Amino acid sequence: MAKFLHIADIHLGISRYRRFGTVDRTRDFFEAWSDCLQRYALAEEVDFVVIAGDFFDTRRVEPQAMDHAMFGLVKLKDAGIPVIVVEGNHDQREASHQFSWLRSLAKWGFIKLLEPFYEDDGTIRFDPWNDVTRKGSYIDIDTADGGFRIFGTTWYGTTVARQLPALVDAIQKHRSAERFSLMLLHTDVEGQLNRPIPALPVAKINELKSTVDYLALGHTHKNFEIDGWVYNPGSLEACNIDEYANIRGAYLVEVKDGKHEARLMRDYWQRPFVRVRFEVGGRTTPEELHEALFAQLHTEISSHDPDQEANLAPILEVTLTGQLGFKSSLLELNRLRDEIKEEFHPFLCIVRDLTVPVEYAVASGSTEHHSRADRERRVIESLIARDTRFQEYAGEMTEMMLEAKRLALAEEQPEKIVALIEQRLGAFSTKAIESGA
Ligand SMILES: [Mn+2]
């Protein structure tokens, strides 16, 4: 029986803006990567490891992130376990550059970076791995229990559906009936997301089915599996708070007589996460709220002993909901957070305020008759309308803010979001000038 490990979205060197505020979580991503390898690659003595994109969080890799990467790659090399990698959107080389850290790691013999090549007329070409140039689009791995042929791709973004037929053609030319075939692809898949961005339709993926035995996906930071041949493990660690709710892990895959069995392994180190919801309703003073909140925290969570291992300290997220019984300016969130930290010693404390201030009670109205999106729109619009400078454009500005939020959720570049806001604000001020305001 042959065995391999399929991981994706390791995000080593996670960049500052995703580090949960002031706390540096870079090391957490290293711990997850290192522990996962120890348990499921080295201890399991797999024949190879595949990484389906986003090994690094950024294409400009920081020294610390490279150090973290090499710690694992050296161990795998010493154990004779090949590592096959494709680029993701986070670590893709710049189009105008010949060099990338992934290419360098391939050149130095620590990974096999697979990528398609292109003829002068734009036709896609799959070349076999060349051990001298250390380049290739597909590679053969032979194990005591049969051979594998692994095909690599690159990040296509929203053009993936259009690129797929050419990829299918190119791969079909190199299919080997005797070998178990794997393809590595970094893409979102339709129906697996809860955000409105373009993704690859399942019908398109099925065009690969006759050529590929195991489609190893990356990109979506939650686990899913389609029809017993398409697998997405999810990110190894949570890149943001919302990902804690997702099931994520690493696939340990066994192959025998052309049949495979993939198991999602989740029992490796990850930063513990604790979520508490507190309903503020009815408390008419900050002191009352404080007392009730701490009473609830004491029943729901235990304090982390600061002398104990730091790796066990959780991220603690406290969400305040409901209608505030006093002015929102009296709710001192930073002080609340500091006091929770003092008392419970979490690794990081996040206080989310979803309360409706007493002075805006009208805006939310009878909440149960409206969808969440509806309420959000109404609350934002009424907040904007309170400022007489923007009153007239409250509707348009609300749309702009919701659009900016949507782009942020789709992980668009901050520059793009700023450009959108500038452009829309420009349109408002032009209108304001025309109307003599
Ligand atoms: Mn990713």
Residues whose N, C-alpha, C, O or C-beta is under 5 A from the ligand:
A	BS01	MN	D9 D54 H219
